Amino acid sequence: MATSPLSPLSTAPPVREPAPAHPEEIKAVFEARLGRFATFQASARVTPAGVVTAGIAGTALLFGVAAVLRACLRR
């Protein structure tokens, strides 16, 4: 009888597979310190397709804002 990794009968801890990395993946790490007690850390991973998609979404947002502003200024 096979048991799943989440079964209470399993004695081995579940193995977490790392996410497959894209060959063109871009990684960034950021750390900011404010005084002696506050430290902020961030990391991000993005692919070129994600950058293009974010650019398209940002452009669509700006076109929408421009249309609303133009409509408000005409009144």
N, C-alpha and C positions, 0 to 999 in steps of 0.2 A: 504494500500500500504506500503510495507516494504522498508525502505531505507538502503543503505549500510553505513558502518561507514565513508566512504570517501565522501558521498553525501553532497552537500551544504545544503540540507534540514535537516540534522542531527544536533541536538542541543547538544548531548553528545559527549565529546571528545573520540577518538578511544582508545580502551583498548588494550594495548600491552601485549600479553601473554608471560610469561618468557619461555625461552627454557627449555625443559624437561632435568633434570639432569640425567646423567648415574649413576647407583648405585656405580660404581667403579671409578668415575671421580677423577682425580688428579688436584688440583688447586695450582697455584703458584702466588705470588705477589712480585714484585721487585721495590725498590725505591732507586735511587742514587742521591746524592746532590753534586754539584760542586760549591763550594763557597756559596755565599749568594743568588745568583740570578738564578741559573740553577738547576732545579729539574727534574729528569726523572723518570717516573712511568710506569710500565708494569705489565700486568697480563695475565695469560694463563690458559687454561683448556685443559686437554688431557685425553683420555681413555687409558687403557692398549693396546687395539688394535692399537691405534694411535702410541704408543711407538714402538710396534713391526713393524709396517709399516714403520716408520721413520728409524729404524735399517736396515730393508731390503733395503730401498732406498739408505741409506748411504753406505752399503756394495756393492751394485751394482755400485754405483758411483766410489768407490775406486777400484773395479775390472777393470772398464773401464779405469781409469787413469793409473793403473798398466800395462794394455795391451798396451796403447799408449806409455808409457815410455819404455817398453821393445822393442817395434817396433822401437822407435827412437834410442835406444842404439845399436841395431844390425847393423845399417847403418854405 
